[in-house]
């Protein structure tokens, strides 16, 4: 593991303040060694998920359906920095929808680029706790969560480059891909584009993005993938398919494969070889490995009859998990931090001629999981399969007026 910290940004919906937290993942999400993680996993399996041996079931009663046992992380540490919305400038544009990203993800874990909704930028060095304003402004808003690519230098001594895109790729500095066309804003059936997955291949030379488009009155979805050559600055069509990831995938040199989150729910961590799939006319790449990092429980309902004389009147309680966001952060050497946010809605109602959702209670929290992907053989030579070793999962509660990314 090359990175010790993961940067978490907590946004406030009302005040539009972004608070930057640096989470020590080595302390909270990882065991000291792979062997200790495997021993802890084996113990949890033999101990019935931490609940001890199976016991005789009691008569059913009215209880809230159980949730998985995940340790609470407790309160987040004090933020390293708070980014307040900038005052309106001469253009009377006030910053609300800001973006924060690592400026040099391959060489530094503490250099943060803060881009405001109006395109103004500052650099924050978390290690030195210092602000710099020497980076050029963006000509357009990068929006809240842009797609960021780090491309290493082509030659010795060359620094890595940062490519930033949003879903419409509307930037004057990068050639527009063929699938983005100028449309009349008042046209009724204009296409709706969104980049759904991405990766960097060819040693950093080529950026690959997959997008989908809804066409027609019935919303038929068409998928396609394009490649951008950072040297020639040209786009080419790779195929009418999409990468098998949800969001970005990271290349792991030690494993010679790409690791990301699967495009199918519940978005487990997966491995896919993209080395030959980017050839023109190639087949759609498929995941070679998919591992269960965390699965939310299914929708459950518990019930009890209120009165035996009137069996139709039943009090029911339900617990429903719904996923909100998911992302994967590479920590180096095949280790990853997976962030998934969920909402839980608990409802209570009486059935029997009428229904009352008189106590819908919701909460939102994030589940952070540390995992590593290693070869099945111990000598590290090529040819062996891959396996995932899960370390720790922690969850932290989010206020209703905050979001985490």
C-alpha positions in Angstrom: 0.0 0.0 0.0 1.6 3.2 -1.2 -1.0 5.7 0.1 -1.8 6.0 3.7 -4.6 8.6 3.5 -7.8 8.8 1.5 -9.3 12.3 1.1 -13.0 12.5 1.9 -15.0 15.6 1.1 -18.2 16.3 3.0 -20.4 18.8 1.3 -23.2 20.9 3.0 -26.3 21.4 0.9 -27.4 24.6 2.6 -24.2 26.5 3.2 -22.3 25.0 0.2 -19.2 24.5 2.4 -16.9 21.6 1.4 -14.9 20.1 4.3 -11.8 18.0 3.5 -11.0 15.1 5.8 -7.9 12.9 5.5 -8.8 9.4 6.6 -5.9 7.1 7.8 -7.0 4.0 5.9 -4.0 2.0 7.2 -5.4 2.5 10.7 -9.1 2.2 10.1 -9.5 -0.2 7.1 -6.5 -2.5 6.9 -4.9 -5.2 9.0 -1.1 -5.1 9.3 -0.7 -8.1 7.0 -2.7 -10.2 4.5 -2.4 -13.2 6.7 -4.1 -11.4 9.6 -6.9 -10.3 7.3 -7.5 -13.8 6.1 -7.5 -15.1 9.7 -10.1 -12.5 10.7 -12.2 -13.5 7.7 -12.0 -17.1 8.6 -13.0 -16.4 12.2 -16.0 -14.4 11.2 -17.2 -17.2 8.9 -16.9 -19.8 11.6 -18.5 -17.5 14.1 -21.7 -17.0 12.0 -20.7 -13.5 10.9 -19.7 -12.4 14.4 -22.9 -13.6 16.0 -21.8 -16.9 17.5 -23.1 -20.3 16.8 -26.6 -20.8 15.4 -29.2 -20.8 18.2 -32.7 -22.2 18.2 -35.1 -19.7 16.8 -37.6 -18.0 19.0 -41.3 -17.5 18.1 -41.5 -14.7 15.5 -42.3 -11.3 16.9 -42.5 -7.7 15.7 -38.9 -6.6 15.2 -37.1 -4.4 12.8 -35.3 -6.5 10.2 -31.7 -6.9 11.1 -28.9 -4.9 9.4 -25.4 -6.3 8.7 -22.9 -6.0 11.5 -20.5 -3.2 10.5 -18.4 -1.4 13.0 -19.0 2.3 13.4 -16.0 4.4 12.6 -17.1 7.1 15.1 -16.8 10.7 14.4 -14.6 11.8 11.5 -11.5 13.7 12.5 -11.4 17.5 12.3 -11.3 18.6 8.7 -7.9 19.6 7.3 -9.5 22.4 5.3 -12.9 24.0 4.7 -13.6 25.5 1.3 -16.3 28.3 1.5 -18.2 29.5 -1.6 -16.4 32.4 -3.2 -18.2 35.7 -3.4 -19.7 36.7 -6.7 -17.0 38.3 -9.0 -17.4 40.9 -11.7 -19.6 38.4 -13.6 -21.9 38.1 -10.6 -21.4 34.4 -10.6 -21.4 32.8 -7.1 -19.7 29.5 -6.6 -22.0 26.6 -5.5 -21.3 23.5 -7.5 -17.6 23.1 -6.7 -15.2 20.2 -7.6 -12.2 18.8 -5.7 -9.7 16.4 -7.1 -6.1 15.1 -6.6 -3.8 17.2 -8.8 -1.0 14.5 -8.9 -2.7 11.2 -7.9 0.3 9.1 -9.0 2.9 11.0 -7.0 1.1 12.9 -4.2 -1.9 12.1 -2.0 -2.1 15.5 -0.5 -2.2 18.0 -3.4 -5.8 19.0 -3.9 -7.2 21.0 -6.8 -10.3 23.0 -5.9 -12.3 24.2 -8.9 -15.3 26.5 -8.3 -18.5 26.3 -10.3 -17.3 29.4 -12.3 -14.0 27.8 -13.3 -11.7 29.6 -10.7 -9.1 27.3 -9.1 -6.8 27.1 -6.1 -4.4 24.4 -5.0 -4.3 23.1 -1.4 -1.3 21.2 -0.1 -2.6 19.1 2.8 0.9 18.1 3.9 2.0 21.7 4.2 -1.4 23.1 5.0 -0.9 25.8 2.4 -2.9 27.4 -0.4 -1.5 28.3 -3.8 -3.3 30.1 -6.6 -0.9 29.5 -9.5 -3.0 27.1 -11.5 -4.9 28.5 -14.6 -8.6 28.8 -14.4 -11.0 26.5 -16.3 -12.9 28.1 -19.1 -16.0 26.2 -18.0 -17.5 24.7 -14.9 -16.2 21.1 -14.1 -19.4 20.4 -12.0 -19.5 18.6 -8.7 -17.8 15.3 -9.6 -15.9 15.5 -12.8 -14.1 12.6 -14.4 -10.3 12.9 -13.8 -7.5 11.0 -15.6 -3.9 11.0 -14.5 -1.6 10.3 -17.5 2.1 9.7 -16.7 4.8 11.5 -18.7 5.9 9.8 -21.9 9.7 10.3 -21.3 12.1 10.3 -18.4 11.7 13.4 -16.3 8.3 14.4 -17.7 5.6 15.1 -15.2 2.2 13.5 -15.2 -0.7 15.3 -16.8 -4.2 15.8 -15.5 -7.2 15.5 -17.9 -10.5 16.6 -16.5 -13.9 15.9 -18.3 -17.5 16.2 -17.4 -20.3 14.2 -19.0 -20.9 16.5 -22.0 -17.2 16.9 -22.6 -17.8 20.6 -23.4 -14.2 21.9 -23.2 -12.5 24.2 -25.7 -9.1 22.6 -24.8 -9.9 19.1 -25.9 -11.4 18.0 -29.2 -15.0 17.1 -28.9 -15.6 13.4 -29.3 -17.7 12.3 -32.3 -20.6 11.3 -30.2 -21.1 14.9 -28.8 -22.7 17.1 -31.4 -24.1 20.6 -31.2 -27.8 20.6 -30.9 -30.4 23.3 -30.7 -31.1 23.7 -27.0 -34.8 24.0 -27.8 -34.9 20.8 -29.8 -37.3 18.3 -28.2 -35.5 15.1 -28.8 -31.9 16.0 -28.2 -29.7 13.2 -27.1 -28.9 12.7 -23.4 -25.3 11.7 -22.9 -23.5 10.6 -19.8 -20.1 9.0 -19.4 -20.7 5.8 -17.4 -17.2 4.3 -17.3 -13.6 5.1 -18.1 -10.0 3.9 -18.0 -6.5 4.7 -19.1 -4.7 2.2 -21.3 -1.5 1.9 -23.5 0.7 3.0 -20.6 -1.2 6.2 -20.2 -1.3 7.3 -23.8 -5.0 6.5 -24.4 -8.1 7.6 -22.4 -11.1 5.3 -22.9 -14.6 6.5 -22.1 -17.9 4.7 -22.5 -21.2 6.6 -22.9 -24.8 5.9 -23.4 -27.5 7.7 -25.3 -31.2 7.6 -24.9 -33.0 7.7 -28.2 -36.7 7.8 -29.2 -39.8 8.2 -27.3 -39.3 4.9 -25.4 -35.9 5.9 -24.2 -33.9 3.1 -26.0 -30.3 3.1 -24.6 -27.4 2.8 -27.1 -23.9 2.2 -25.7 -20.6 3.1 -27.3 -17.0 3.5 -26.4 -14.4 5.9 -27.8 -10.6 6.3 -27.3 -8.7 9.6 -27.0 -5.1 9.6 -28.0 -3.3 12.1 -25.7 -0.4 12.3 -28.2 -2.3 12.9 -31.4 -5.3 14.5 -29.6 -7.7 12.5 -31.8 -10.7 10.4 -31.0 -11.5 7.0 -32.5 -14.4 4.6 -32.2 -13.6 1.4 -30.2 -17.0 -0.3 -30.5 -20.7 -0.2 -29.8 -20.4 -1.5 -26.3 -19.4 -0.2 -22.9 -16.6 -0.9 -20.4 -17.8 -3.4 -17.7 -17.2 -0.8 -15.0 -19.3 1.7 -13.0 -17.1 4.8 -13.0 -13.4 4.7 -13.4 -11.0 1.7 -13.5 -7.4 1.6 -12.3 -4.5 -0.3 -13.9 -2.5 -2.3 -11.5 1.0 -3.0 -12.9 1.8 -5.7 -10.3 -1.3 -7.6 -11.5 -1.3 -6.6 -15.1 -5.0 -5.9 -15.2 -7.6 -3.2 -14.5 -9.5 -3.1 -11.3 -12.9 -1.3 -10.9 -16.4 -1.6 -9.7 -18.7 -3.8 -11.7 -21.3 -2.1 -13.9 -24.1 -4.3 -12.5 -25.7 -3.8 -9.1 -24.5 -4.0 -6.3 -21.3 -3.0 -8.0 -18.8 -5.4 -6.6 -15.1 -5.0 -7.2 -13.9 -6.7 -10.4 -10.9 -7.3 -12.6 -10.8 -7.0 -16.5 -8.0 -7.2 -19.0 -8.3 -4.2 -21.4 -5.0 -4.7 -23.2 -6.6 -6.1 -26.4 -10.1 -4.9 -26.1 -9.4 -1.4 -27.4 -8.5 -2.6 -30.9 -10.8 -1.2 -33.5 -13.7 -3.7 -34.0 -12.7 -5.6 -30.9 -15.2 -7.5 -28.7 -16.6 -6.0 -25.6 -14.4 -6.8 -22.6 -16.0 -8.8 -19.8 -15.0 -9.1 -16.1 -12.6 -12.0 -15.5 -13.1 -11.9 -11.7 -15.9 -10.4 -9.6 -15.6 -10.4 -5.8 -18.2 -9.6 -3.2 -16.8 -6.7 -1.1 -20.2 -5.7 0.5 -23.8 -6.6 -0.3 -26.7 -4.7 1.2 -29.4 -6.8 2.7 -32.6 -7.4 0.6 -35.9 -5.6 1.4 -37.4 -7.3 4.4 -40.7 -7.0 6.2 -41.6 -8.3 9.7 -45.2 -8.6 10.7 -47.5 -9.5 13.7 -51.3 -9.9 14.0 -52.6 -7.3 16.4 -55.7 -9.3 17.5 -56.3 -12.9 16.9 -60.0 -12.2 16.5 -59.3 -9.9 13.6 -56.4 -11.6 11.8 -56.7 -9.2 8.9 -55.2 -6.4 10.9 -51.5 -6.8 10.8 -48.8 -4.5 11.9 -45.8 -4.5 9.6 -42.3 -3.1 9.8 -39.9 -2.9 6.8 -36.3 -2.0 6.3 -35.2 -1.0 2.8 -31.6 -0.2 1.8 -31.1 1.9 -1.4 -27.7 2.6 -2.8 -26.7 6.2 -3.4 -23.1 6.5 -4.5 -20.1 4.3 -5.0 -16.4 4.9 -5.8 -13.1 3.1 -5.7 -9.7 4.7 -4.7 -6.5 2.9 -5.6 -3.9 2.9 -2.8 -1.2 1.3 -4.8 0.2 -2.3 -5.0 -3.3 -3.8 -5.5 -4.9 -2.3 -2.4 -8.1 -0.3 -2.6 -10.6 1.7 -0.6 -14.2 1.2 -1.6 -16.8 3.9 -0.6 -20.5 3.1 -0.9 -23.2 5.3 0.5 -26.6 4.0 1.3 -29.9 5.2 2.6 -32.1 3.2 4.9 -35.8 3.7 5.1 -37.7 2.1 8.0 -41.5 2.1 7.6 -44.4 1.0 9.9 -48.0 0.5 8.8 -51.1 -1.4 9.6 -52.9 -3.4 6.9 -56.5 -4.5 7.0 -58.7 -2.1 5.0 -56.4 0.9 5.4 -52.7 1.6 5.3 -50.7 4.1 7.4 -47.0 4.9 6.6 -47.1 6.8 9.8 -43.5 6.4 10.7 -41.1 6.5 7.8 -37.7 7.0 9.3 -34.6 7.4 7.1 -30.9 7.7 7.6 -27.9 7.8 5.3 -24.4 6.5 5.9 -21.3 5.5 4.1 -19.6 2.1 4.2 -15.9 2.2 3.6 -14.1 -1.1 2.9 -10.4 -1.9 2.6 -9.5 -4.7 0.2 -6.4 -6.0 -1.6 -6.2 -8.1 -4.8 -3.3 -10.6 -4.9 -2.2 -13.5 -7.1 -3.3 -16.9 -6.1 0.3 -18.2 -6.1 2.8 -16.9 -3.6 5.8 -16.4 -5.8 4.3 -13.5 -7.6 5.0 -14.9 -11.0 2.6 -14.4 -13.9 0.1 -17.0 -14.9 -1.6 -17.3 -11.5 -5.2 -16.3 -11.0 -6.3 -13.5 -8.8 -8.2 -13.4 -5.5 -9.5 -10.6 -3.3 -8.7 -10.4 0.4 -11.1 -8.3 2.4 -9.7 -6.4 5.4 -12.1 -4.2 7.4 -15.4 -2.4 6.8 -16.5 0.7 8.7 -19.5 2.9 8.4 -20.1 6.5 9.4 -23.4 8.3 9.6 -24.2 11.3 7.4 -26.4 14.2 8.3 -29.4 14.8 6.0 -28.0 18.1 4.8 -24.6 16.6 3.8 -23.2 14.4 1.1 -19.9 12.6 0.9 -17.6 12.0 -2.0 
